[in-house]
Amino acid sequence: QVQLVESGGDLVQPGGPLRLSCAASGFTFSTYGMSWYRQPPGKDREWVAFITNDGGIPNYADSVKGRFTISRDNAKNTLYLQMNNLKSEDTAKYSCYVPSFRSWGQGTQVTVSS
């Protein structure tokens, strides 16, 4: 079955960087587009970024455009989210998602605070 395991969440100071990873298994990773979502405390989950199966044409939410970069390594079955210039409003639980299977990972917590 589809399994997605996120890692890399941490407490980071404003302005700092962080890279999240999502290890995928149970499906042919290189065939499917992948997304990152996040859920801030007390708020609904929101879409962050999407990348096509071959790594081209990434799309970003306006709130993270220019600061976050989604990428993937199909040889390692891993999705990444490089986050730079983090802000307090980026504090959330981040999850990866495979739209074709409607499958979620368990999420990883990112807290931006001084």
Buried (B, 14 or more C-beta within 10 A) or exposed (E): EBEBBBEBBBEBEEEBEBBBBBBBEEBEBBEBBBBBBBBBEEEEBEBBBBBEBEBEEBBBBEEBEEBBBBBBEBEEBBBBBBBBEBEEEBBBBBBBBBEEEEBBBEBBEBBBEE
